[in-house]
C-alpha cells in the first residue's frame, strides 16, 4: 500500500519565488487565505520562526495529532514533515490536507521501510508492535499502538508485563524506554539524524564554559548524550521544564527550532544549542526546514500539494492511532 500524493501545479521553485511580489505581506495573505478556505495551520516546534508565529496551533506530535482529530476546519495546512500530514489525513478523511513541501520527509521514518519491517515483525509472532508516531502510514498499518515521546513511557507501562513488545522505529527512544520502565523491548534499529549527531566531548566542553547551565535533552538522543542531561523529555515537556525551572541557562539537545518558543516564553533566559559533530553549533532538521513561509503561502493559494491515500491504508493506520489517543486520555 502506497501513499498517493498530488504535486503543486505551479512553476519550479525559483520561478515561483520570483512570482511572489516583493511587497506582498505574506503574513496578511496567509491570514486572508485561512478565512477564505476555513483553514487551520498546524505547525511543529521545529519549523522556522516565521511559520511558528503564523500558525494557529504550535505543538509536538501528540498535541498536533489531537488538534487534527478535533478541528472543524475544512482545510488542514500541516507545516511539518510528511508523516505528520499523513497522520492528519488518517484522522480526517473528508478534509483537505496540504503540505507546503512534499519533500519534507523524515530520516527516522525513512529508516524503517515497510517491507523489511513486515519481515521483522513476522520473526516475533508473539509480540505486539508499539511504534513511535514518527513513521510512515504503512508502518502505522502494521502497528498495534502508536505512541509519541510524550506518552511512550505511560503506554509501555499500560501493557501487561508478560507481553512481548516490538518497539519501532527509534532505537534510542526504545533504549531510553527500556531503562525507564525496566521492560525488555525488541528494537528496530532506526534513528533520527538530528538527534544522532550531538557530540559528547563538545557537550562536556560546553558545560565547562557554562557551569550554571542545565542540559535538557530529547529521548531520541543517544545514551552518551542523555547521561549528561539534567532533564530528559519530549519536545513539549522540555518547553515546559525550561519555562518553570529557576535555572537561567540551558543547553538544548534537540532540533533548535524549539529554542524560538523557549525564548518567547522565557526571554530572560539563555538557550544554547547543543554542539554536533561537524563543528557547527546548530542542528537544524534539513527536512523540517524545507518548509518556508513562501511555500506555506503558495500551497494555500494553490490548494496543493494535497495528501491523499487509499482508504484501506487509512483505516489500517487509524486503529493504532485511536488506541494511542484512548490510552493517553
Secondary structure as the mmCIF struct_conf table of DSSP 4:
data_model
#
loop_
_struct_conf.conf_type_id
_struct_conf.id
_struct_conf.beg_label_comp_id
_struct_conf.beg_label_asym_id
_struct_conf.beg_label_seq_id
_struct_conf.end_label_comp_id
_struct_conf.end_label_asym_id
_struct_conf.end_label_seq_id
STRN STRN1 UNK A 3 UNK A 6
BEND BEND1 UNK A 10 UNK A 10
HELX_RH_AL_P HELX_RH_AL_P1 UNK A 13 UNK A 19
BEND BEND2 UNK A 20 UNK A 20
TURN_TY1_P TURN_TY1_P1 UNK A 22 UNK A 23
HELX_RH_AL_P HELX_RH_AL_P2 UNK A 26 UNK A 37
TURN_TY1_P TURN_TY1_P2 UNK A 38 UNK A 38
STRN STRN2 UNK A 39 UNK A 44
TURN_TY1_P TURN_TY1_P3 UNK A 45 UNK A 46
BEND BEND3 UNK A 47 UNK A 47
HELX_RH_AL_P HELX_RH_AL_P3 UNK A 49 UNK A 54
BEND BEND4 UNK A 56 UNK A 56
STRN STRN3 UNK A 57 UNK A 59
HELX_RH_AL_P HELX_RH_AL_P4 UNK A 61 UNK A 70
BEND BEND5 UNK A 74 UNK A 74
STRN STRN4 UNK A 75 UNK A 79
BEND BEND6 UNK A 80 UNK A 80
HELX_RH_AL_P HELX_RH_AL_P5 UNK A 82 UNK A 91
TURN_TY1_P TURN_TY1_P4 UNK A 93 UNK A 94
BEND BEND7 UNK A 95 UNK A 95
STRN STRN5 UNK A 96 UNK A 98
BEND BEND8 UNK A 100 UNK A 100
TURN_TY1_P TURN_TY1_P5 UNK A 102 UNK A 103
HELX_RH_AL_P HELX_RH_AL_P6 UNK A 107 UNK A 110
TURN_TY1_P TURN_TY1_P6 UNK A 111 UNK A 111
BEND BEND9 UNK A 112 UNK A 112
HELX_RH_AL_P HELX_RH_AL_P7 UNK A 114 UNK A 122
TURN_TY1_P TURN_TY1_P7 UNK A 123 UNK A 126
STRN STRN6 UNK A 127 UNK A 132
BEND BEND10 UNK A 133 UNK A 135
HELX_RH_AL_P HELX_RH_AL_P8 UNK A 137 UNK A 141
TURN_TY1_P TURN_TY1_P8 UNK A 142 UNK A 142
BEND BEND11 UNK A 144 UNK A 144
STRN STRN7 UNK A 145 UNK A 147
TURN_TY1_P TURN_TY1_P9 UNK A 149 UNK A 151
HELX_RH_AL_P HELX_RH_AL_P9 UNK A 152 UNK A 158
BEND BEND12 UNK A 159 UNK A 159
TURN_TY1_P TURN_TY1_P10 UNK A 161 UNK A 162
BEND BEND13 UNK A 163 UNK A 163
STRN STRN8 UNK A 164 UNK A 168
BEND BEND14 UNK A 169 UNK A 169
STRN STRN9 UNK A 170 UNK A 170
HELX_RH_AL_P HELX_RH_AL_P10 UNK A 171 UNK A 181
STRN STRN10 UNK A 186 UNK A 187
STRN STRN11 UNK A 190 UNK A 190
HELX_RH_AL_P HELX_RH_AL_P11 UNK A 193 UNK A 196
STRN STRN12 UNK A 198 UNK A 198
HELX_RH_AL_P HELX_RH_AL_P12 UNK A 200 UNK A 209
TURN_TY1_P TURN_TY1_P11 UNK A 210 UNK A 212
HELX_LH_PP_P HELX_LH_PP_P1 UNK A 213 UNK A 213
STRN STRN13 UNK A 214 UNK A 217
TURN_TY1_P TURN_TY1_P12 UNK A 219 UNK A 220
BEND BEND15 UNK A 221 UNK A 221
HELX_RH_AL_P HELX_RH_AL_P13 UNK A 223 UNK A 226
TURN_TY1_P TURN_TY1_P13 UNK A 227 UNK A 228
BEND BEND16 UNK A 230 UNK A 230
STRN STRN14 UNK A 231 UNK A 232
HELX_RH_AL_P HELX_RH_AL_P14 UNK A 235 UNK A 244
BEND BEND17 UNK A 246 UNK A 246
BEND BEND18 UNK A 248 UNK A 248
STRN STRN15 UNK A 249 UNK A 253
BEND BEND19 UNK A 254 UNK A 254
TURN_TY1_P TURN_TY1_P14 UNK A 256 UNK A 256
HELX_RH_AL_P HELX_RH_AL_P15 UNK A 257 UNK A 265
TURN_TY1_P TURN_TY1_P15 UNK A 267 UNK A 268
BEND BEND20 UNK A 269 UNK A 269
STRN STRN16 UNK A 270 UNK A 273
HELX_LH_PP_P HELX_LH_PP_P2 UNK A 274 UNK A 275
STRN STRN17 UNK A 276 UNK A 276
TURN_TY1_P TURN_TY1_P16 UNK A 277 UNK A 278
BEND BEND21 UNK A 279 UNK A 279
BEND BEND22 UNK A 281 UNK A 281
TURN_TY1_P TURN_TY1_P17 UNK A 286 UNK A 287
HELX_RH_3T_P HELX_RH_3T_P1 UNK A 288 UNK A 290
HELX_RH_AL_P HELX_RH_AL_P16 UNK A 293 UNK A 302
TURN_TY1_P TURN_TY1_P18 UNK A 303 UNK A 303
BEND BEND23 UNK A 305 UNK A 305
STRN STRN18 UNK A 306 UNK A 309
HELX_RH_AL_P HELX_RH_AL_P17 UNK A 311 UNK A 327
TURN_TY1_P TURN_TY1_P19 UNK A 328 UNK A 328
#
